[in-house]
Amino acid sequence: MSVPSPSFGGLSASFCQRCQSSLPPTIIQCRYCGYNNLPIQLFSPASSCLPECISPPQTPEISQFVTTERRTLNMKKVVGLIIVLFVLISGSVASCAMLVLQQRVKHTTSAPPGYPIPKGPPLFTETFMNNSKQWDMRSMPGRYLVSIKKGSLTLEDDNNKLFPILLPNAKHFDNFKLIVNAKLSKGDRQNGYGLCIRGTTDPNGYLTAYYRIELYGNAAYTIFKAVTDVNGNTSSTTLVDTTAHAAIQPAGHLNQMVVIADGPKMTLIVNGQTVQTFSDAQYASGVVALFVSNLLGTHPGAQATFSDLAIYPLKAK
């Protein structure tokens, strides 16, 4: 059974929180026990915040947002790392590409410009990577030396003579296009090097007759015709006198030599420029030889280097 709350002038009374005695309206201190009946205030997060308070527990929505934000930051770090790696790799690739390009440019500038290489199959070709074609490698120290290495054939004469070496198998060529890179790599600038074409040989393999196309280390050239009489004496006739030409590079520099033999007409092209055309009908076919010439009056040790030799049919383009 409940006890009705006393009424004071129509206003409801309250009770002491300690002794349950009735309290008149607006009175908060009990007159019996003296307890101060302050009203109880509930904490409202929306209306107050304790200083240095601990943050309230996160709701699932906030937690999910923070997780998403952390994932976003992690993804940004990963993307940033990928970009840095890409830049580093790209820089390395670019550096390698530049190095390759520089090497190609260096190789291009060191090789002589010249006559376009025909596309058809050659009659003979040699890159001098080894002696698979069986060149005559006999040498005599103090007189002459032959070597093949790193894509080049080197001939050296130390005896103030002409030192030729025949193409292997002594094959004969009549009409053709011959292309070779050559240079005087050692010795006095007056020394010579070049090609003997349409040659004949004696039973011992020595040249007895030929056309000799000779370049010199001083950027000049001469064209000779060699003959051997019935007594075995060989002599040379000059078909084209010694002449300097701007197309010929001096000693130490590579020259592309091209000889086109077409019947009695023969053409010398050096580094893409026609240097001389001459005619002689006596020798129509014969062997081909490379040579170095240690001329009289020069120091011993004339050395010529040859590379990228090829002979094509006359009609090859």
C-alpha positions in Angstrom: 0.0 0.0 0.0 1.6 3.3 -1.1 1.5 6.5 1.0 0.2 9.5 -0.9 2.7 12.3 -1.3 1.7 15.3 0.9 0.7 18.4 -0.9 1.8 22.0 -0.1 -0.5 24.5 -1.7 -1.1 22.2 -4.7 2.6 21.5 -5.2 3.8 18.0 -4.7 6.3 17.4 -2.0 9.4 15.4 -2.3 11.1 13.0 0.1 14.5 13.1 1.8 16.9 10.8 0.0 18.2 9.6 3.4 15.3 9.4 5.9 12.4 9.5 3.5 10.8 12.5 5.4 8.6 14.7 3.3 10.2 17.9 2.1 8.2 21.0 1.2 8.7 22.3 -2.4 11.9 24.2 -3.0 13.4 22.8 0.2 16.4 20.6 -0.4 17.9 20.2 3.1 16.0 17.8 5.4 14.9 19.3 8.6 15.0 16.0 10.4 18.4 14.5 9.3 20.0 17.5 7.7 20.8 15.7 4.4 21.3 18.0 1.5 19.1 16.6 -1.2 20.8 18.0 -4.4 19.2 16.9 -7.6 21.1 14.1 -9.4 22.6 15.2 -12.8 23.2 12.7 -15.4 26.4 13.2 -17.5 25.7 14.2 -21.1 28.5 13.7 -23.5 26.8 16.2 -25.8 26.8 19.0 -23.3 30.1 18.5 -21.4 33.6 17.0 -21.6 36.0 16.4 -18.8 39.4 18.1 -19.3 42.0 15.6 -20.6 39.3 13.0 -20.8 39.7 9.6 -22.4 38.0 9.4 -25.7 34.8 7.4 -25.7 34.9 3.9 -27.2 34.7 4.1 -31.0 31.6 2.9 -32.7 31.9 0.3 -35.4 31.5 3.1 -38.0 34.4 5.1 -36.5 36.6 2.0 -36.2 35.9 1.0 -39.8 36.7 4.6 -40.9 40.0 4.5 -39.0 40.9 1.1 -40.5 40.0 2.3 -43.9 42.1 5.4 -43.4 45.1 3.3 -42.3 44.7 1.1 -45.3 44.6 4.2 -47.5 47.8 5.4 -45.9 49.4 2.0 -46.4 48.4 1.9 -50.0 49.8 5.4 -50.5 53.1 4.3 -49.0 53.1 1.2 -51.3 52.2 3.3 -54.3 54.9 5.8 -53.4 57.5 3.0 -53.0 56.5 1.6 -56.4 56.9 5.1 -58.0 60.4 5.5 -56.4 61.4 2.0 -57.6 60.0 2.8 -61.1 62.0 6.0 -61.2 65.2 4.3 -60.1 64.7 1.4 -62.6 63.8 3.9 -65.3 66.9 5.8 -64.5 69.0 2.7 -64.7 67.5 1.6 -68.0 67.9 5.1 -69.4 71.6 5.1 -68.3 72.1 1.7 -69.9 70.4 2.8 -73.0 72.5 5.9 -73.1 75.7 3.9 -72.6 74.7 1.5 -75.4 73.8 4.5 -77.6 77.2 6.1 -76.8 79.0 2.8 -77.7 77.0 2.6 -80.9 77.8 6.2 -81.8 81.5 5.6 -81.0 81.5 2.4 -83.1 79.7 4.3 -86.0 82.2 7.2 -85.9 85.2 4.9 -85.8 84.0 2.9 -88.8 84.5 4.7 -92.2 81.4 5.9 -94.1 81.3 4.3 -97.5 79.9 2.2 -100.2 76.6 0.4 -99.5 77.0 -3.3 -98.8 75.2 -5.4 -101.4 72.3 -7.5 -100.2 73.0 -10.6 -102.2 75.2 -13.5 -101.2 78.9 -12.8 -101.5 81.4 -14.9 -103.4 83.8 -14.7 -100.5 83.5 -13.2 -97.0 85.8 -13.0 -94.0 85.3 -11.4 -90.5 88.6 -12.6 -89.1 87.2 -13.8 -85.8 89.3 -16.9 -86.2 91.3 -18.7 -88.9 88.5 -21.1 -89.9 89.3 -20.3 -93.6 92.9 -21.4 -93.3 94.9 -18.3 -94.1 98.6 -18.8 -94.5 99.8 -17.8 -91.0 103.5 -18.5 -91.6 105.6 -15.8 -90.0 109.4 -15.1 -89.8 110.3 -12.8 -86.8 112.5 -9.9 -88.0 111.1 -10.2 -91.5 107.3 -10.5 -91.6 104.4 -11.4 -89.2 100.8 -12.5 -89.7 98.1 -12.6 -87.0 94.3 -12.9 -86.7 92.5 -11.7 -83.6 89.5 -9.7 -82.5 88.1 -9.5 -86.0 91.2 -8.3 -87.8 94.0 -9.6 -89.9 97.3 -7.9 -89.2 100.3 -8.0 -91.6 103.7 -6.6 -90.6 106.8 -6.2 -92.7 110.2 -5.5 -91.1 112.3 -6.0 -94.2 111.6 -3.0 -96.4 109.7 -5.2 -98.9 106.2 -5.8 -100.2 104.5 -8.5 -98.1 101.3 -10.0 -99.7 99.1 -12.8 -98.4 96.7 -14.6 -100.8 93.1 -15.2 -100.0 92.7 -18.9 -99.0 92.5 -21.6 -101.7 93.9 -19.2 -104.3 90.5 -18.8 -105.9 90.3 -16.8 -109.1 88.0 -13.8 -109.6 87.3 -12.0 -112.8 84.5 -9.3 -112.5 83.5 -8.4 -108.9 83.0 -5.9 -106.2 85.5 -6.2 -103.4 84.9 -4.4 -100.1 87.4 -4.3 -97.2 88.2 -2.0 -94.2 91.9 -1.3 -93.9 94.4 1.0 -92.2 98.1 1.6 -91.7 98.2 0.8 -88.0 102.0 1.1 -87.4 105.1 2.5 -89.0 106.1 5.5 -91.0 103.4 7.4 -92.8 105.1 6.8 -96.2 104.4 3.0 -95.9 101.6 1.5 -97.9 98.9 -1.2 -97.8 96.1 -2.4 -100.0 95.0 -5.0 -102.6 96.5 -7.0 -105.4 93.8 -8.2 -107.8 93.7 -10.5 -110.9 97.0 -11.9 -110.0 98.9 -15.0 -111.1 101.3 -17.1 -109.1 104.3 -19.3 -109.7 104.5 -23.0 -108.5 105.7 -21.8 -105.1 102.7 -19.6 -104.7 104.5 -16.2 -105.2 102.8 -13.5 -107.1 104.2 -12.9 -110.5 101.7 -10.6 -112.2 98.8 -8.4 -110.8 97.3 -5.0 -110.4 98.3 -3.4 -107.1 96.1 -0.7 -105.6 98.1 0.9 -102.8 97.1 3.5 -100.1 99.6 5.3 -98.0 99.7 6.5 -94.4 100.0 10.1 -95.7 96.5 9.9 -97.4 97.8 9.3 -100.9 97.5 6.4 -103.4 99.2 4.8 -106.4 98.1 2.1 -108.8 100.7 -0.3 -110.2 100.8 -3.2 -112.7 103.4 -5.9 -112.0 104.8 -8.2 -114.6 107.4 -11.0 -114.6 109.7 -11.7 -117.5 110.8 -15.0 -118.9 113.9 -14.9 -116.6 111.7 -14.6 -113.5 112.4 -10.9 -112.9 109.4 -9.0 -111.6 109.0 -5.3 -112.2 106.2 -2.8 -111.7 104.7 -0.2 -114.1 102.8 2.8 -112.6 99.4 3.0 -114.1 98.3 6.0 -111.9 100.9 8.2 -110.3 101.0 8.8 -106.6 98.2 11.3 -105.7 96.8 12.7 -102.5 93.0 12.5 -102.1 90.8 14.0 -99.4 88.7 10.8 -99.1 91.7 8.8 -97.8 92.2 8.9 -94.1 95.8 9.0 -92.8 97.7 6.4 -90.8 95.9 5.1 -87.7 92.4 5.7 -89.3 90.3 3.1 -91.0 89.5 3.4 -94.7 86.8 1.4 -96.6 88.3 0.3 -99.8 86.1 -0.8 -102.7 87.4 -2.1 -106.0 85.0 -2.8 -108.8 86.5 -4.8 -111.6 84.4 -4.8 -114.8 86.3 -6.2 -117.8 89.3 -3.9 -118.5 87.7 -1.1 -116.4 88.6 -0.9 -112.7 87.3 1.6 -110.2 88.7 2.5 -106.7 86.3 3.9 -104.2 87.5 5.0 -100.7 85.1 5.9 -98.0 82.2 6.2 -100.4 84.0 8.5 -102.9 85.3 7.5 -106.3 89.0 8.1 -106.2 90.1 6.7 -109.5 89.0 4.8 -112.6 91.5 3.1 -114.8 91.6 0.6 -117.7 93.9 -2.2 -118.7 93.0 -5.3 -120.6 96.0 -7.5 -120.0 94.8 -9.3 -116.8 91.2 -10.5 -116.9 91.1 -12.8 -114.0 93.2 -14.0 -111.1 93.8 -14.3 -107.4 93.3 -11.6 -104.7 95.9 -10.7 -102.1 96.1 -8.3 -99.2 99.5 -6.6 -98.5 101.6 -4.3 -96.5 104.5 -2.4 -98.0 107.6 -1.4 -95.9 109.1 1.0 -98.4 112.8 1.5 -98.9 114.1 4.4 -96.8 111.5 3.9 -94.0 111.9 2.3 -90.6 111.2 -1.4 -90.3 107.8 -2.4 -88.8 105.2 -1.3 -91.3 101.9 -2.8 -90.1 98.5 -2.9 -91.8 95.2 -4.1 -90.4 92.3 -5.5 -92.4 88.7 -6.3 -91.4 85.3 -7.1 -92.8 86.4 -8.4 -96.2 83.8 -9.4 -98.8 83.7 -10.1 -102.6 80.4 -9.8 -104.4 79.3 -10.5 -108.0 79.6 -7.5 -110.2 75.8 -7.1 -110.6 75.1 -7.4 -106.8 73.3 -4.4 -105.4 
